[in-house]
Amino acid sequence: MARRYLDQRLKLPLLRVADALETHGSLLKAASALGVSQPALSRSLQELEEITGTRLFERHPRGVIPTEAGQVIIRLARRILAELRRADEELEALGAATGTVAVGVLPVAAVGVLPGVLIRLKASHPAIQVRLQQGRTEELLPLLAARELDLVVGRLYTPAVPDGFQREALWEEPISILARTDHPLFASPGPVTAETLMRHDLILPTVSQRVGQEIEHLVTLLGLGASVPLRSSSYGFIREMLLATDHVAVMPRSMMVGDLLRGTLRVVPLAVPAPPRPAGLVLPPDHAPSPAASAFIASLRGYIGEITARGLADIPNADTARPRSDGSAGRKRG
């Protein structure tokens, strides 16, 4: 097979063409995004296909679709472009507490710990910019692998096969029962029974399938499966219902950590312990964080320390918390 010598012949503008074509799906839209004419973009695509020696995109009446070879070049282009962005940001950050950190965040962490982390980061490093990408684990890890993200924050799930990412458990975000501070449930000391809980209406968050299954599991353990709960995907709606009514919520307690810190909501003590739910950081393998990413991680650790000191998050034990590169986050013993 003839050598292509891509390292000598590929040009950065051609990689931008491949990325734009896959992103926009048409020559016209990609040309507009790159600020060039459509004929000029077509010539660049032709040059790229000549260099690689294969067709990279199939032309259709409604646009273009990458071939299998095209997907290879697109992945290459995005890795290189992401690394160039990182280098640009790190050069800007040299000698000053500046730069940009790209953070992937799972839904529970996005409404729970992330606001407090960003407040701390803004206070300590006001010039650092944060680029957020919310999504599910299976959506964020490919972006982390492509270096489009510096790190991922949230619930740590054990992958089906080892993936090489570094995982570090920093806190537990157990499924809990939450109610307003002056709720009748707190009138008597000690754990609350399922019979007592059944006297009050439930409100459950509509979240990802994994979190939803964990919520349903605790509901079943408590014997509340016969009730018909109110469900909502709106964090603000659930919060208002908790503060204004006698509803109780079954959800990860970290989703309401702000109100728990302010004392407007409380965790209802239960006789049935909730299963552990480790959460923390996912980092690329063998990749040192940039100065901006290091500052974000320091703010995350500081905020987790604050809410742990207030009794609102458990710190995993040493075996659970240390970084793992074998695709696991460790397990809590006992």
KEMARLUM-622460 format. One record per residue (C-alpha): chain; x, y, z. Coordinates in pm, 1 decimal, m for minus. Layout:
N
[lose A; [X; Y; Z]],
...
// end
This chain:
334
[lose A; [0.0; 0.0; 0.0]],
[lose A; [135.8; 343.8; m93.3]],
[lose A; [241.3; 570.8; 193.8]],
[lose A; [25.9; 880.8; 229.0]],
[lose A; [274.2; 1082.8; 439.3]],
[lose A; [m9.6; 1260.3; 616.4]],
[lose A; [230.8; 1413.0; 868.4]],
[lose A; [400.7; 1600.2; 582.6]],
[lose A; [104.5; 1681.6; 359.4]],
[lose A; [m195.8; 1752.6; 581.4]],
[lose A; [m267.3; 2119.3; 648.5]],
[lose A; [m464.3; 2262.9; 937.6]],
[lose A; [m721.7; 2438.0; 711.5]],
[lose A; [m803.9; 2101.7; 551.8]],
[lose A; [m872.4; 1950.2; 894.5]],
[lose A; [m1103.9; 2241.2; 969.5]],
[lose A; [m1289.5; 2158.4; 646.2]],
[lose A; [m1347.4; 1797.2; 756.3]],
[lose A; [m1469.5; 1910.5; 1097.8]],
[lose A; [m1705.1; 2173.2; 952.4]],
[lose A; [m1853.1; 1936.4; 694.1]],
[lose A; [m1941.0; 1676.5; 956.7]],
[lose A; [m2076.3; 1942.4; 1193.6]],
[lose A; [m2300.2; 2119.0; 939.8]],
[lose A; [m2375.9; 1836.4; 697.1]],
[lose A; [m2359.6; 2044.3; 379.7]],
[lose A; [m2104.9; 2225.7; 165.5]],
[lose A; [m2301.1; 2550.7; 176.8]],
[lose A; [m2338.2; 2563.7; 555.2]],
[lose A; [m1979.6; 2452.8; 615.5]],
[lose A; [m1848.5; 2718.2; 375.2]],
[lose A; [m2052.0; 2984.1; 554.2]],
[lose A; [m1921.9; 2872.2; 894.9]],
[lose A; [m1561.1; 2885.2; 771.8]],
[lose A; [m1608.8; 3217.9; 591.1]],
[lose A; [m1512.3; 3086.6; 246.6]],
[lose A; [m1699.0; 3035.9; m78.6]],
[lose A; [m1857.0; 2702.9; m161.1]],
[lose A; [m1628.8; 2647.1; m464.6]],
[lose A; [m1323.3; 2713.5; m244.9]],
[lose A; [m1447.5; 2463.2; 11.5]],
[lose A; [m1511.0; 2206.4; m261.6]],
[lose A; [m1153.4; 2248.6; m382.8]],
[lose A; [m1021.5; 2201.4; m29.6]],
[lose A; [m1225.7; 1884.0; 10.5]],
[lose A; [m1094.9; 1756.1; m320.3]],
[lose A; [m736.6; 1826.4; m205.4]],
[lose A; [m798.4; 1647.4; 122.8]],
[lose A; [m936.4; 1341.4; m57.9]],
[lose A; [m637.5; 1340.0; m294.4]],
[lose A; [m397.4; 1347.0; 1.9]],
[lose A; [m576.2; 1063.4; 182.4]],
[lose A; [m630.1; 869.8; m138.2]],
[lose A; [m995.9; 792.6; m68.8]],
[lose A; [m1343.4; 944.5; m72.5]],
[lose A; [m1418.9; 1104.8; 261.4]],
[lose A; [m1776.1; 1227.4; 208.7]],
[lose A; [m2065.7; 1095.4; 5.1]],
[lose A; [m2256.3; 1371.2; m174.3]],
[lose A; [m2635.3; 1360.6; m151.0]],
[lose A; [m2905.5; 1603.7; m266.6]],
[lose A; [m2955.7; 1720.0; 93.8]],
[lose A; [m2591.1; 1739.7; 196.9]],
[lose A; [m2286.1; 1524.7; 265.3]],
[lose A; [m2233.2; 1219.6; 485.7]],
[lose A; [m1886.8; 1105.4; 597.7]],
[lose A; [m1762.4; 767.7; 480.2]],
[lose A; [m1581.1; 529.0; 712.4]],
[lose A; [m1251.8; 686.5; 603.3]],
[lose A; [m1406.7; 1028.0; 657.3]],
[lose A; [m1485.1; 940.8; 1017.4]],
[lose A; [m1117.2; 856.9; 1072.1]],
[lose A; [m1009.1; 1198.7; 941.3]],
[lose A; [m1283.2; 1377.0; 1139.5]],
[lose A; [m1165.6; 1215.2; 1464.0]],
[lose A; [m806.4; 1312.1; 1379.5]],
[lose A; [m912.9; 1668.8; 1300.4]],
[lose A; [m1102.6; 1712.3; 1625.1]],
[lose A; [m820.6; 1574.4; 1837.3]],
[lose A; [m569.3; 1809.9; 1674.8]],
[lose A; [m799.0; 2113.0; 1690.3]],
[lose A; [m880.4; 2043.0; 2056.4]],
[lose A; [m510.0; 2015.5; 2143.8]],
[lose A; [m440.4; 2343.8; 1963.3]],
[lose A; [m715.1; 2514.7; 2165.0]],
[lose A; [m564.3; 2375.9; 2484.7]],
[lose A; [m218.2; 2499.5; 2387.2]],
[lose A; [m359.8; 2842.6; 2306.4]],
[lose A; [m533.9; 2858.9; 2644.4]],
[lose A; [m226.3; 2738.6; 2833.6]],
[lose A; [m4.7; 2996.2; 2660.3]],
[lose A; [m250.8; 3266.5; 2760.3]],
[lose A; [m246.9; 3138.5; 3116.8]],
[lose A; [133.2; 3141.6; 3157.7]],
[lose A; [236.3; 3379.9; 3429.9]],
[lose A; [m120.8; 3464.4; 3529.9]],
[lose A; [m425.9; 3295.7; 3677.7]],
[lose A; [m615.8; 3300.0; 3350.6]],
[lose A; [m723.0; 3057.1; 3082.0]],
[lose A; [m1022.7; 2841.8; 3003.8]],
[lose A; [m1129.3; 2508.0; 3148.9]],
[lose A; [m1373.7; 2286.7; 2958.2]],
[lose A; [m1586.4; 2092.5; 3206.3]],
[lose A; [m1825.5; 1809.2; 3133.3]],
[lose A; [m2089.1; 1778.1; 3403.9]],
[lose A; [m2357.1; 1518.5; 3472.7]],
[lose A; [m2711.4; 1646.2; 3541.7]],
[lose A; [m2716.1; 1590.2; 3920.4]],
[lose A; [m2379.7; 1762.9; 3970.8]],
[lose A; [m2485.8; 2045.0; 3737.5]],
[lose A; [m2767.3; 2159.1; 3967.2]],
[lose A; [m2598.4; 2043.1; 4287.9]],
[lose A; [m2229.5; 2102.0; 4353.1]],
[lose A; [m2136.5; 2294.1; 4036.8]],
[lose A; [m2281.4; 2636.7; 4134.5]],
[lose A; [m2088.8; 2637.0; 4461.8]],
[lose A; [m1768.9; 2532.2; 4283.4]],
[lose A; [m1802.5; 2812.0; 4027.5]],
[lose A; [m1864.1; 3070.0; 4300.8]],
[lose A; [m1541.3; 2962.6; 4474.7]],
[lose A; [m1349.2; 2960.9; 4145.5]],
[lose A; [m1472.5; 3310.7; 4055.3]],
[lose A; [m1364.7; 3442.6; 4396.0]],
[lose A; [m1014.8; 3292.0; 4378.5]],
[lose A; [m945.8; 3313.4; 4002.7]],
[lose A; [m1174.7; 3577.3; 3847.7]],
[lose A; [m996.4; 3572.2; 3510.2]],
[lose A; [m1050.5; 3199.4; 3447.0]],
[lose A; [m1329.6; 3120.6; 3202.8]],
[lose A; [m1534.3; 2800.7; 3225.3]],
[lose A; [m1685.2; 2624.8; 2925.1]],
[lose A; [m1956.9; 2383.4; 3039.0]],
[lose A; [m2098.3; 2080.1; 2859.6]],
[lose A; [m2382.0; 1900.0; 3036.3]],
[lose A; [m2469.6; 1547.0; 2935.5]],
[lose A; [m2472.1; 1179.9; 3026.5]],
[lose A; [m2159.6; 977.0; 3092.8]],
[lose A; [m2174.5; 804.9; 2755.0]],
[lose A; [m2196.5; 1144.5; 2583.5]],
[lose A; [m1918.6; 1316.3; 2777.4]],
[lose A; [m1646.4; 1050.1; 2783.3]],
[lose A; [m1588.7; 1058.5; 2403.8]],
[lose A; [m1542.6; 1436.3; 2431.1]],
[lose A; [m1295.4; 1381.4; 2713.7]],
[lose A; [m1106.8; 1126.1; 2505.4]],
[lose A; [m1089.8; 1374.5; 2215.8]],
[lose A; [m952.8; 1640.9; 2454.8]],
[lose A; [m1256.6; 1860.3; 2387.1]],
[lose A; [m1312.5; 1846.5; 2763.9]],
[lose A; [m1050.6; 1880.4; 3036.8]],
[lose A; [m1245.5; 1680.0; 3293.2]],
[lose A; [m1586.6; 1539.4; 3381.3]],
[lose A; [m1761.3; 1596.4; 3715.9]],
[lose A; [m2041.4; 1386.0; 3859.7]],
[lose A; [m2155.3; 1036.2; 3948.6]],
[lose A; [m1889.1; 771.6; 3885.9]],
[lose A; [m2019.8; 468.7; 3700.0]],
[lose A; [m1809.3; 157.7; 3648.4]],
[lose A; [m1771.0; 100.6; 3272.7]],
[lose A; [m1850.2; m234.7; 3113.3]],
[lose A; [m1485.1; m266.0; 3006.9]],
[lose A; [m1175.2; m77.0; 3131.6]],
[lose A; [m1139.7; 251.0; 2942.7]],
[lose A; [m818.5; 397.0; 3085.7]],
[lose A; [m974.1; 713.2; 3229.9]],
[lose A; [m858.4; 829.2; 3572.5]],
[lose A; [m1147.5; 827.4; 3820.2]],
[lose A; [m1131.6; 979.6; 4165.6]],
[lose A; [m1425.5; 959.2; 4405.4]],
[lose A; [m1455.3; 1278.5; 4611.2]],
[lose A; [m1799.3; 1254.7; 4766.5]],
[lose A; [m2112.9; 1045.5; 4796.9]],
[lose A; [m2443.9; 1173.9; 4661.6]],
[lose A; [m2694.8; 928.8; 4813.5]],
[lose A; [m3060.8; 917.2; 4719.6]],
[lose A; [m3239.9; 1079.7; 5014.2]],
[lose A; [m3577.9; 1199.0; 5133.6]],
[lose A; [m3590.5; 1579.8; 5146.0]],
[lose A; [m3846.4; 1808.4; 5307.8]],
[lose A; [m3866.9; 2167.5; 5426.7]],
[lose A; [m3708.7; 2236.8; 5763.6]],
[lose A; [m4038.7; 2293.6; 5948.6]],
[lose A; [m4208.6; 1989.1; 5794.4]],
[lose A; [m4424.7; 1779.3; 6032.0]],
[lose A; [m4193.8; 1482.3; 5968.6]],
[lose A; [m3932.6; 1644.9; 6193.8]],
[lose A; [m4167.3; 1682.4; 6489.4]],
[lose A; [m4046.1; 1352.2; 6639.5]],
[lose A; [m3679.7; 1251.4; 6682.6]],
[lose A; [m3529.3; 942.7; 6522.6]],
[lose A; [m3573.7; 773.2; 6185.3]],
[lose A; [m3898.3; 820.5; 5993.7]],
[lose A; [m4098.3; 508.6; 5912.9]],
[lose A; [m4245.7; 425.6; 5574.3]],
[lose A; [m4590.5; 442.3; 5730.3]],
[lose A; [m4529.9; 803.9; 5830.3]],
[lose A; [m4390.4; 890.7; 5486.5]],
[lose A; [m4699.5; 749.8; 5315.2]],
[lose A; [m4909.3; 1023.7; 5476.8]],
[lose A; [m4736.5; 1281.8; 5260.5]],
[lose A; [m4732.4; 1333.3; 4885.1]],
[lose A; [m4416.7; 1241.2; 4695.5]],
[lose A; [m4249.3; 1444.5; 4424.3]],
[lose A; [m3980.6; 1275.9; 4214.1]],
[lose A; [m3741.2; 1428.0; 3961.5]],
[lose A; [m3751.4; 1313.1; 3600.8]],
[lose A; [m3382.3; 1243.9; 3549.1]],
[lose A; [m3159.7; 1006.1; 3355.1]],
[lose A; [m3252.8; 639.4; 3339.3]],
[lose A; [m2972.1; 534.4; 3574.1]],
[lose A; [m3059.8; 787.1; 3846.0]],
[lose A; [m3428.4; 714.5; 3795.1]],
[lose A; [m3368.8; 345.4; 3860.4]],
[lose A; [m3178.8; 424.6; 4180.6]],
[lose A; [m3463.3; 649.1; 4299.4]],
[lose A; [m3721.8; 380.3; 4222.8]],
[lose A; [m3507.4; 126.5; 4411.2]],
[lose A; [m3513.9; 334.6; 4729.6]],
[lose A; [m3886.0; 401.5; 4688.2]],
[lose A; [m3938.9; 25.7; 4669.0]],
[lose A; [m3716.0; m38.9; 4973.8]],
[lose A; [m3927.6; 206.6; 5170.8]],
[lose A; [m4249.0; 40.1; 5059.5]],
[lose A; [m4375.2; 353.8; 4886.8]],
[lose A; [m4429.5; 191.3; 4547.8]],
[lose A; [m4808.8; 193.9; 4584.7]],
[lose A; [m4825.9; 573.9; 4598.2]],
[lose A; [m4864.6; 783.7; 4283.1]],
[lose A; [m4593.5; 1050.1; 4299.2]],
[lose A; [m4584.4; 1382.0; 4121.3]],
[lose A; [m4296.4; 1390.3; 3873.2]],
[lose A; [m4118.9; 1685.3; 3717.0]],
[lose A; [m3805.0; 1755.6; 3517.3]],
[lose A; [m3794.0; 2111.5; 3658.0]],
[lose A; [m3555.0; 2158.6; 3948.9]],
[lose A; [m3716.6; 2495.6; 4024.9]],
[lose A; [m4066.5; 2344.5; 4037.1]],
[lose A; [m3958.1; 2065.5; 4273.7]],
[lose A; [m3783.4; 2316.2; 4497.4]],
[lose A; [m4091.4; 2540.3; 4515.1]],
[lose A; [m4318.7; 2245.5; 4596.2]],
[lose A; [m4086.8; 2136.5; 4876.2]],
[lose A; [m4065.1; 2483.8; 5027.4]],
[lose A; [m4432.9; 2573.0; 4990.5]],
[lose A; [m4612.7; 2243.8; 5066.5]],
[lose A; [m4588.2; 1923.6; 5270.0]],
[lose A; [m4455.9; 1729.5; 4969.4]],
[lose A; [m4140.8; 1525.2; 5021.0]],
[lose A; [m3890.1; 1446.5; 4746.5]],
[lose A; [m3686.8; 1135.4; 4676.0]],
[lose A; [m3372.9; 1244.6; 4493.9]],
[lose A; [m2994.0; 1275.7; 4522.5]],
[lose A; [m2949.4; 1513.1; 4814.9]],
[lose A; [m2671.1; 1698.7; 4633.7]],
[lose A; [m2929.2; 1836.0; 4387.5]],
[lose A; [m3057.0; 2058.6; 4669.1]],
[lose A; [m2726.2; 2120.8; 4845.9]],
[lose A; [m2772.6; 2498.8; 4831.7]],
[lose A; [m3099.3; 2484.1; 5026.1]],
[lose A; [m2954.2; 2225.5; 5263.7]],
[lose A; [m2662.3; 2458.8; 5337.6]],
[lose A; [m2899.8; 2752.7; 5388.6]],
[lose A; [m3115.1; 2543.5; 5621.4]],
[lose A; [m3440.1; 2575.2; 5425.3]],
[lose A; [m3447.4; 2200.8; 5351.2]],
[lose A; [m3346.3; 1900.3; 5559.4]],
[lose A; [m3265.8; 1535.6; 5496.0]],
[lose A; [m3530.7; 1308.5; 5647.1]],
[lose A; [m3361.9; 1036.9; 5861.0]],
[lose A; [m3449.2; 689.8; 5733.6]],
[lose A; [m3442.0; 344.3; 5886.4]],
[lose A; [m3337.8; 202.1; 5547.4]],
[lose A; [m2985.9; 307.1; 5437.7]],
[lose A; [m2953.3; 423.8; 5079.4]],
[lose A; [m2697.3; 245.0; 4857.8]],
[lose A; [m2367.8; 436.1; 4810.9]],
[lose A; [m2338.6; 661.6; 4505.2]],
[lose A; [m1975.8; 774.0; 4461.8]],
[lose A; [m1918.4; 1092.3; 4262.3]],
[lose A; [m1609.4; 1284.6; 4169.0]],
[lose A; [m1370.2; 1348.3; 3881.9]],
[lose A; [m1295.3; 1172.7; 3554.4]],
[lose A; [m970.1; 1277.9; 3387.2]],
[lose A; [m800.8; 1169.9; 3064.4]],
[lose A; [m531.0; 903.5; 3101.3]],
[lose A; [m175.8; 1033.7; 3150.5]],
[lose A; [m277.7; 1394.5; 3089.7]],
[lose A; [m164.5; 1669.0; 3329.2]],
[lose A; [m438.7; 1927.1; 3394.2]],
[lose A; [m383.5; 2279.9; 3263.5]],
[lose A; [m343.8; 2562.9; 3517.2]],
[lose A; [m709.8; 2657.7; 3467.8]],
[lose A; [m824.2; 2296.2; 3512.7]],
[lose A; [m608.5; 2264.9; 3825.3]],
[lose A; [m771.9; 2577.0; 3970.3]],
[lose A; [m1116.9; 2432.9; 3898.5]],
[lose A; [m1024.5; 2102.4; 4065.2]],
[lose A; [m895.0; 2289.1; 4371.2]],
[lose A; [m1224.5; 2481.4; 4394.2]],
[lose A; [m1417.6; 2154.7; 4363.3]],
[lose A; [m1219.1; 1995.2; 4644.8]],
[lose A; [m1265.8; 2301.9; 4861.6]],
[lose A; [m1641.9; 2310.7; 4811.7]],
[lose A; [m1676.8; 1937.7; 4873.5]],
[lose A; [m1481.7; 1986.5; 5195.4]],
[lose A; [m1725.3; 2260.1; 5296.9]],
[lose A; [m2042.1; 2057.8; 5241.1]],
[lose A; [m1883.6; 1750.0; 5400.2]],
[lose A; [m1801.4; 1950.2; 5711.2]],
[lose A; [m2169.1; 2043.8; 5727.8]],
[lose A; [m2266.4; 1675.9; 5719.3]],
[lose A; [m2424.8; 1693.6; 5373.8]],
[lose A; [m2182.6; 1467.5; 5186.3]],
[lose A; [m1981.8; 1165.8; 5289.5]],
[lose A; [m1620.5; 1134.2; 5181.4]],
[lose A; [m1547.7; 789.3; 5033.7]],
[lose A; [m1285.7; 585.2; 5214.3]],
[lose A; [m924.2; 581.9; 5099.6]],
[lose A; [m968.9; 278.7; 4873.9]],
[lose A; [m1266.7; 441.0; 4701.8]],
[lose A; [m1122.8; 788.5; 4675.4]],
[lose A; [m782.4; 730.3; 4522.0]],
[lose A; [m750.5; 777.7; 4145.4]],
[lose A; [m803.7; 468.3; 3933.5]],
[lose A; [m696.4; 419.7; 3573.1]],
[lose A; [m845.4; 71.3; 3536.7]],
[lose A; [m1194.9; 199.0; 3463.0]],
[lose A; [m1327.3; 161.5; 3819.1]],
[lose A; [m1391.4; 402.1; 4103.2]],
[lose A; [m1340.4; 158.4; 4385.8]],
[lose A; [m1606.6; 30.1; 4620.4]],
[lose A; [m1702.8; 139.1; 4964.3]],
[lose A; [m1631.4; m132.1; 5219.5]],
[lose A; [m1851.4; m236.5; 5505.4]],
// end
